[in-house]
Amino acid sequence: MRFTTLAGNLPVLGLGTWRMGESARTRAAEISAVRCALDLGYRLIDTAEMYGEGEAEEIVGAATSAAIAAGTARREDLVIVSKVYPHNASRRGAIAACERSLKRLKLDYLDIYLLHWRGQHPLVDTVAAFEELHGRGLIRRWGVSNFDVADMQGLWQGAGRHCALNQVYYSASTRGIEFDLLAWHRKHHVATMAYSPIDEGALARDRTFAAIGRRHGVSAARAALAWALRQPDVVAIPKAVSEEHLRDNLAAVDLVLTAEDLAEIDTRFPPPQRKQSLGMR
């Protein structure tokens, strides 16, 4: 598994859990999916207190604790990420929310804790809470999600320079961050974590990625994910629930697209030439 060059030792590929935990009928299958990912070698799992109102964290907790007990994963090798709701991100509220998340996840600490998006509470209060959580050993690092350049600049000016990463919507079909945000991240040594890197599955059906995939003997989805992973400081966290898709996503780490491939993708999805609103889902 490759690792990013920014924000410490982060695997470039992880498992997203958005929309997990929303139905009791799918709970067992979702626990099995996370456990399967861990057994296959995934070591980065992303979740949030928002996902299923805590149920996704419960799913991740059940799967990771089982994998650790079985010896197929070691806690020290895992990177578990969760996110606090903006309305919980006050000075005291973020601490209480983190403690609840840890309980659901069956963990003593989070590797990375994120503010899910900017809300009503001053960033300086949220940062103070994150720094206290770090000081108490309840989180290793902290960051943000869905922050554009202006948000990051405000964070930086308000004692937020320990921010390790920003999780944003990024795929070949949603490239707005390439205009300015990605460069800002690099300048300030903030990792970029891309959620929905296959554009919620749309790129798995795209004709250009299908053609590229055929040339390489792989799926369109794998080619689209490899495109997001082509940059060494970008981490991608696609969601998958079947072993087939988990394996296909993991294999994207080793797929190197050619200059011809990249040129075709640029023709199909041109790089941004002006500022665009930050994509969000």
C-alpha positions in Angstrom: 0.0 0.0 0.0 1.4 3.4 -0.9 1.3 6.3 1.6 0.8 10.0 1.2 3.8 12.3 1.6 1.8 14.9 3.6 0.2 14.8 7.1 2.1 11.7 8.2 1.8 8.1 7.2 -1.6 7.9 5.6 -2.6 5.0 3.3 -3.6 6.5 -0.1 -6.7 4.3 -0.2 -9.3 3.8 2.5 -12.9 2.7 2.9 -15.7 5.2 3.2 -18.9 4.4 5.1 -21.2 7.1 4.0 -24.8 5.8 3.9 -23.9 2.8 6.1 -26.0 2.3 9.2 -29.2 3.6 7.7 -31.1 0.3 7.8 -31.2 -2.5 10.3 -31.7 -4.9 7.4 -28.3 -4.1 6.0 -26.3 -3.9 9.3 -24.9 -7.5 9.2 -23.8 -7.1 5.5 -22.2 -3.8 6.3 -20.3 -5.2 9.2 -19.1 -8.0 6.9 -18.1 -5.5 4.3 -15.9 -3.5 6.7 -14.4 -6.7 8.1 -13.7 -8.0 4.6 -11.9 -4.7 3.8 -9.7 -5.2 6.8 -9.0 -8.8 5.9 -8.0 -7.7 2.4 -5.6 -5.1 3.7 -7.4 -1.9 4.0 -6.1 0.1 7.0 -7.9 3.4 6.6 -11.6 3.5 7.5 -13.6 6.8 7.4 -16.9 7.3 9.2 -18.8 10.1 11.0 -21.3 10.6 13.8 -23.8 11.8 11.1 -23.7 8.5 9.2 -26.8 6.7 10.3 -26.8 8.9 13.4 -24.0 6.9 14.9 -24.9 3.6 13.5 -22.1 3.6 11.0 -19.6 4.1 13.8 -21.2 1.1 15.6 -20.7 -0.9 12.4 -17.0 0.1 12.1 -16.5 -0.6 15.8 -18.0 -4.1 15.5 -15.9 -4.9 12.4 -12.6 -3.5 13.7 -12.9 -5.1 17.1 -13.6 -8.5 15.5 -10.6 -8.1 13.1 -8.3 -7.2 16.0 -9.5 -10.0 18.1 -9.0 -12.5 15.2 -5.5 -11.2 14.6 -6.1 -10.0 11.0 -5.5 -6.4 11.9 -3.5 -4.6 14.6 -4.9 -1.4 16.2 -1.6 0.4 15.7 -1.8 -0.2 12.0 -5.3 1.2 11.5 -6.2 4.8 10.7 -9.7 5.4 11.9 -11.3 8.7 11.0 -14.5 10.1 12.3 -16.3 13.5 12.0 -18.2 15.8 14.4 -21.5 17.4 13.4 -21.1 21.2 13.1 -23.8 21.8 15.6 -21.8 19.7 18.1 -18.5 21.5 17.4 -18.5 23.9 20.3 -15.7 24.0 22.8 -17.4 21.5 25.1 -19.7 19.9 22.6 -16.9 18.5 20.3 -15.3 16.9 23.3 -18.5 15.2 24.3 -19.2 14.1 20.7 -15.8 12.6 20.4 -16.2 10.6 23.6 -19.5 9.3 22.2 -17.9 8.4 18.9 -15.1 6.5 20.7 -17.7 4.5 22.7 -19.5 3.5 19.5 -16.3 2.7 17.8 -15.0 0.7 20.8 -11.7 2.6 20.6 -9.5 4.4 23.1 -8.5 7.0 20.6 -9.3 8.3 17.0 -6.4 8.6 14.6 -8.0 11.6 12.9 -11.0 13.7 14.0 -12.7 16.1 11.5 -15.1 18.9 11.6 -17.7 17.7 9.1 -18.4 21.1 7.6 -18.3 24.7 8.8 -21.2 25.6 11.1 -22.4 28.2 13.7 -19.6 27.6 16.2 -16.4 29.7 15.9 -13.6 27.8 14.5 -11.3 28.9 17.3 -13.6 27.1 19.8 -13.6 23.9 17.7 -9.8 24.0 17.3 -9.5 24.5 21.1 -11.6 21.4 21.6 -9.6 19.4 19.1 -6.3 20.5 20.8 -7.7 19.4 24.2 -8.7 16.1 22.8 -5.2 15.7 21.4 -3.7 16.6 24.7 -5.8 14.0 26.5 -4.7 11.3 24.0 -8.2 10.8 22.6 -7.2 11.9 19.1 -3.9 11.7 17.3 -4.6 14.3 14.6 -7.4 16.5 13.6 -8.7 18.2 10.4 -11.7 19.5 8.6 -14.1 18.5 5.8 -15.8 20.5 3.0 -13.6 23.6 3.6 -12.8 25.8 0.6 -9.8 28.1 0.4 -11.5 31.0 2.3 -12.5 28.6 5.0 -8.9 27.2 5.2 -7.5 30.7 5.4 -9.8 31.6 8.2 -8.8 28.4 10.0 -5.1 29.2 9.6 -5.6 32.6 11.0 -7.4 31.3 14.0 -4.8 29.0 15.6 -5.7 26.1 13.2 -2.2 25.4 11.8 -2.2 21.9 13.2 -4.9 20.9 10.7 -3.7 17.6 9.1 -6.1 17.2 6.2 -9.2 18.5 4.5 -11.8 15.9 3.2 -13.5 17.1 0.1 -15.6 15.9 -2.8 -13.1 15.2 -5.6 -13.3 13.1 -8.8 -12.5 13.4 -12.4 -15.9 14.9 -13.0 -15.7 17.3 -10.0 -12.3 18.9 -10.4 -12.9 22.4 -9.0 -10.4 22.0 -6.2 -7.6 21.8 -8.8 -8.0 25.5 -9.5 -6.8 26.7 -6.1 -7.6 24.5 -3.1 -5.3 21.6 -3.9 -2.4 24.0 -4.3 -3.2 25.7 -1.0 -3.2 22.3 0.7 0.2 21.5 -0.7 1.7 24.9 0.2 0.5 24.4 3.8 1.2 20.7 4.1 -2.4 19.6 4.4 -3.4 16.3 2.9 -6.4 16.1 0.6 -8.8 13.3 1.3 -11.2 12.7 -1.6 -14.7 11.3 -0.9 -16.8 10.0 -3.7 -13.8 9.7 -6.0 -15.9 7.7 -8.5 -18.6 10.4 -8.4 -21.0 8.1 -6.5 -20.6 5.4 -9.1 -21.2 7.7 -12.2 -17.6 7.3 -13.5 -18.0 3.5 -13.4 -20.4 3.9 -16.3 -18.5 6.7 -18.1 -17.5 5.9 -21.7 -14.1 7.4 -21.5 -13.1 5.5 -18.4 -14.6 2.4 -19.8 -12.3 2.7 -22.9 -9.3 3.4 -20.7 -10.2 0.4 -18.5 -10.4 -1.9 -21.6 -6.9 -0.8 -22.6 -5.6 -1.8 -19.2 -7.8 -4.8 -18.8 -9.5 -3.3 -15.7 -12.9 -1.8 -14.9 -13.9 1.8 -15.5 -14.2 2.3 -11.8 -10.7 1.1 -11.2 -9.4 3.5 -13.9 -11.4 6.4 -12.3 -10.1 5.7 -8.9 -6.5 5.4 -10.2 -7.0 8.9 -11.7 -7.8 10.3 -8.2 -4.8 8.5 -6.8 -2.3 9.7 -9.4 -1.3 12.5 -7.1 0.9 11.4 -4.1 -0.8 13.7 -1.6 -4.4 12.7 -2.3 -6.1 10.0 -0.3 -9.3 8.4 -1.6 -12.0 6.8 0.4 -14.6 5.1 -1.9 -17.4 3.2 -0.4 -17.8 -0.5 -1.3 -19.8 -3.3 0.2 -19.0 -6.3 -2.0 -15.8 -8.2 -1.9 -15.5 -7.8 -5.7 -15.7 -4.0 -5.5 -13.4 -3.9 -2.4 -10.7 -5.9 -4.3 -11.2 -3.8 -7.5 -10.7 -0.5 -5.5 -7.7 -1.8 -3.7 -6.1 -2.8 -7.0 -6.4 0.8 -8.3 -3.4 1.7 -6.0 -1.1 -0.1 -8.4 -2.7 1.1 -11.7 -0.6 3.7 -13.5 -2.4 5.7 -16.2 -0.5 6.7 -19.3 -0.1 10.2 -20.7 -2.6 9.2 -23.4 -5.1 8.2 -20.7 -4.7 11.4 -18.8 -5.1 13.5 -22.0 -8.3 11.7 -22.8 -9.7 12.3 -19.3 -8.8 16.0 -19.6 -10.7 16.2 -22.9 -13.7 14.5 -21.3 -13.5 16.4 -18.0 -11.4 19.6 -18.6 -9.4 21.0 -15.7 -11.0 24.1 -14.2 -10.1 27.4 -15.7 -11.8 29.5 -13.1 -13.0 29.4 -9.5 -15.8 26.9 -8.9 -18.0 26.3 -5.9 -16.8 23.5 -3.7 -18.6 20.3 -4.6 -20.5 18.7 -1.6 -22.7 15.7 -1.1 
